[in-house]
């Protein structure tokens, strides 16, 4: 299941997100989204977790929590 995280601290890195989400289950990948013009992080990320049930638990547990000093938003990415 794909998850979008927004309002991240701009200093948050992939490995920190992988460690955070791995508490809830197996993580396939993490990707910090970057601005196309300057390649700087834009404060959001995409997480891909193996099991939907673990991903939903991560979403419920982490949404609106404080990570690196910022209250993050964690939601499921709707399938296209």
C-alpha positions in Angstrom: 0.0 0.0 0.0 1.2 3.5 -0.8 1.2 6.2 1.8 1.8 9.9 1.5 3.3 11.9 4.3 3.1 15.7 4.3 4.4 18.5 6.5 7.8 16.8 7.0 10.7 18.7 8.4 12.9 19.6 5.4 15.8 17.8 7.1 14.1 14.5 7.4 15.8 11.7 5.4 14.7 8.5 3.8 16.4 6.2 6.4 14.6 8.0 9.3 11.2 7.5 7.6 12.0 3.8 6.9 12.9 3.3 10.6 9.7 5.1 11.7 7.4 3.1 9.5 9.2 -0.2 10.0 7.9 -0.2 13.6 4.5 -1.1 12.0 5.5 -3.6 9.4 7.7 -4.3 6.3 8.5 -1.3 4.2 9.3 -1.8 0.5 10.5 1.7 -0.2 10.6 5.3 1.0 11.0 8.4 -1.2 11.4 12.0 -0.1 9.7 14.1 -2.8 11.9 16.8 -4.1 11.3 20.1 -6.0 11.9 19.7 -9.7 13.6 23.0 -10.1 16.1 23.0 -7.2 16.1 19.3 -6.0 15.4 20.3 -2.4 12.9 18.3 -0.3 9.4 19.8 -0.5 8.2 18.4 2.9 6.5 15.3 1.6 7.3 11.7 1.1 5.9 8.4 -0.3 6.1 5.2 1.6 5.3 1.8 0.1 4.5 -0.9 2.7 4.1 -4.6 2.0 0.9 -5.4 3.8 -2.2 -3.2 3.7 -3.2 -4.1 7.3 0.2 -2.9 8.6 0.1 0.2 6.4 -3.3 1.1 7.8 -2.0 0.6 11.3 0.9 2.9 10.5 -1.4 5.6 9.1 -3.7 5.5 12.1 -0.8 5.5 14.5 1.4 8.2 12.9 -1.2 10.7 11.5 -0.9 14.0 13.3 2.1 13.0 15.4 5.2 15.1 15.9 8.2 14.0 13.8 11.4 16.2 13.8 9.4 19.0 15.4 6.5 19.0 12.9 3.0 17.6 13.0 2.8 15.2 10.0 -0.2 14.2 8.0 -0.2 10.5 6.9 -2.8 9.2 4.4 -3.3 6.4 2.0 -2.6 7.2 -1.6 -5.7 6.3 -3.7 -5.1 3.9 -6.5 -5.4 5.5 -10.0 
